[in-house]
Amino acid sequence: MGTFTTAGIHLLPPVLSAFRRAHPEVELAVADQEPPSGIAAVAAGEVDLALTHAYEPGAVGPPPAGVFVDPLLVEELVLVTSVGHRLAEGTGRLPVAELAGRPLISSAPTHPPRRGVEDALAEVGATPAVVCESPGYALVCALVSAGLGVAVVPEMVASMAAAPLSVRRLEPASFRRTISVAHRGDRSSVAAATLLALLRSGFGRGGTVPGTNRAPAG
């Protein structure tokens, strides 16, 4: 089973636990594979299944022949700030244009959430003031909590961050991340098909992010 870090920490363990209880004879192995490497691993037969993700706005190419990608969960990207930050005030959605000139803690320039924010600001003639780039959401949230800037992250990341944060939804609401599972369809083993069924039934019930404990404003 391949997975990216966020899903591996927050979503996959209860599913694997249920699978182990039902099939104790099956040996489980989990590989850390950041998208899109998990899809390639499924195509190569290195793993039976892989959790992957895609951001909107953003371009996603078709999977390799023989690999199927099924959506499991859709989550919004939200603004995170330090507790008590002015941008966290209010109950409505915050226009992305309000981030113009704000210190922004972000991922690499090619990362889809950053490109989405930059494109939205460009439409109103503004540019983000990126003060720090980090490859990992945990560090991004820690720096935001310390008051060094604000960030746009997936809702699951915001709700499960270890550091205290304020969260606010953004306008437009088209900034999203879709978490999916890649598999080989009818060529999957019986065990893989069982795990796939558990993933489909266990993710995103009621249209919410499983396990969230911090509700965004708006």
N, C-alpha and C positions, 0 to 999 in steps of 0.2 A: 504494500500500500504506500503510495507516494502522497505527500501533503506539503503545503506551504506552512510557514510558522504559525500564523494566526489561527488557522483552522486546526492545526495539529495540537495547539495548546487548549483552545477553547471549545472546539466542536467535536473533534474525532474521538477523544477518550471514552465518553459514554457509549458511543456506537461500537467501538472495539470491545468494550467490556460486555455489551450485550451479545456480540458475536462470540466471544470467548465462552460465555455461559452456555450458549446454544451449541457450540462446536469446539469443545475442549481438545479434541484430537487434532485440530488444524493448527499448524505453526504459523504465527503471525510475525511479520516483519514490517517496520515502518521506516521509510526513507524520506529525508528532508529534501524536498525538490521545489524550489521556487518556480512559479510559472514563467515561461511555458515549458520548462524542462520536464515536468511530470507527464505532459501529453506525449512528448518524444519517448519517454521511458515506457509508456504503455504501448506505443507503436512498436518499440524494439523488443517487447516481451520482458523487460526488466522488472516491471511491476504489473500486477493484474488490474489495479485501479489507481487513479490519482486524483486528488482534489486540486483544482486549479481555479483561477479567477480571471475576470476581464473587467476593465473599467469603461465607463461611459462618461464623457465622450472619449472615444478611442477606437482605433481600427483593430479588428481581430480577424486573422486569416482562417481559412477552413482547416479542420484537423486532417492529419494524414489519412490515407485510404485505410479502411478497416477500423478506424478509431471513432467512437461516438462520444459526444460531449453533452451531458444532460444538466440543465440548470437545476440547482437545489435551493438557492437562497439569493434574494436580491436585497441589498442594503444601500441606504443613502450615504453619501459622503457629507460629513458635518464639520462645522467649525469648532475647534477646541481652543479655550483660552485659560489663563490662570483664574482661580476663583476670585470673583469680584471685579473682573475686567469689564470695562465699559461696553465692549461689544457683546458681552453676554447678557446685558440688560434687555428687557423687553420680552414679549411672548411670541411675536411674529417671526417670520423668516427674515434673515438678514441678506440684503442684496450683496452679491459677490463684489460689486463695485465699492462697497464700504471697506474692502481690504486694501484699496489703493493706498500706498505709502505706509502701510502698517508693517512692522517687522514680522517677517514670515519665516517660520522654520519649516523646511520642506525637504523633499527627497531629491533625487538627481534630476537634472533638467529634462531627461527623456521620460521620466515617470508620468503616466497618464494623469493622475490627480493634479500634479503641478502644471502640466500643459493645459489642463482644463481651466484652472484658475487664471493662468496667464492669458489664455485666449479670451476669457470673459472680461478681464480687465482691459485687454487691448481694444475690445469693442467700445469701451467708454474712454479710450485715449489714455489709459493709465497703465502702470507697470508695477509688479510686486517688488517689495524691498526685502529680498531674501537675505537673511543674516546668518543662516546656518543651513547646511545640507547634511542629511543623515540617511544612511541606507536602511535604518530600522525604525519602525514605529514606536518601539519602547523608548528609545532615546528621544525621539521627537516629542512624545508626550511628557517625558521628564523635563525637558527644556522648557516646554510650554508652561508646565506647572510651576516652574521656577520663575516665571515672568519674563523670559527672554524673548518672547514673541508669540504669535498665534499660528495655528496650523489647520489644514483641511485633511481629515483622515476618515476611513470607513467607520460607520456607526459602531460596529462591533469592537473595533480598536478603542474608540472613545469610551464605551460603556464598561470595558473591562480593564482599563488602564490602572496600574497600581498607584500612580500619583493622582492627587486630587485635581480635578479639572471642572470647568464649566463648559457646557455643550449647547450649541445653537444650530438649528437647521438653516440651510442656505437657500437663496432664491437666485437662479432657477433650481428646481428640484431634480434636474436631469443629470446631476452628478451622482453616479451610482457605481456599485461594484456587484457583479454577479459571481457567486461561488458555484462551481459546477464540478461534476465528477466525470472523468474520462475513463472509458472502458472499451472492451473489444466486442461488445454485443454478444451474438450467439456463440462466439468463439471463447467466451469466458468460461472458466471452470465452475463447477457447482458451488464451491466455496465462495468464489468471487461473486457469483450471481446472488448468493445469500447476503453477502456484505453489501452489495449494491442495493438490494431491497431495503436493508436496514438504513442505509444512508438516505434513500429516497423518503422513507417514512419518518425519519428522525430529525430532518433538518427543516427549519423555517415553519413550524406549525403555527397556524393563525396569522401568517404573513409578518411575523416579527423575527428579530434576531434572537436566537436561543440564548438564554442565560444572561441577558442584559440586565444591568442593575442601576443604570443611570439614564433617565429619560431626557432627551433633548427638549429644549424650549421650542414652542411653536408646533 
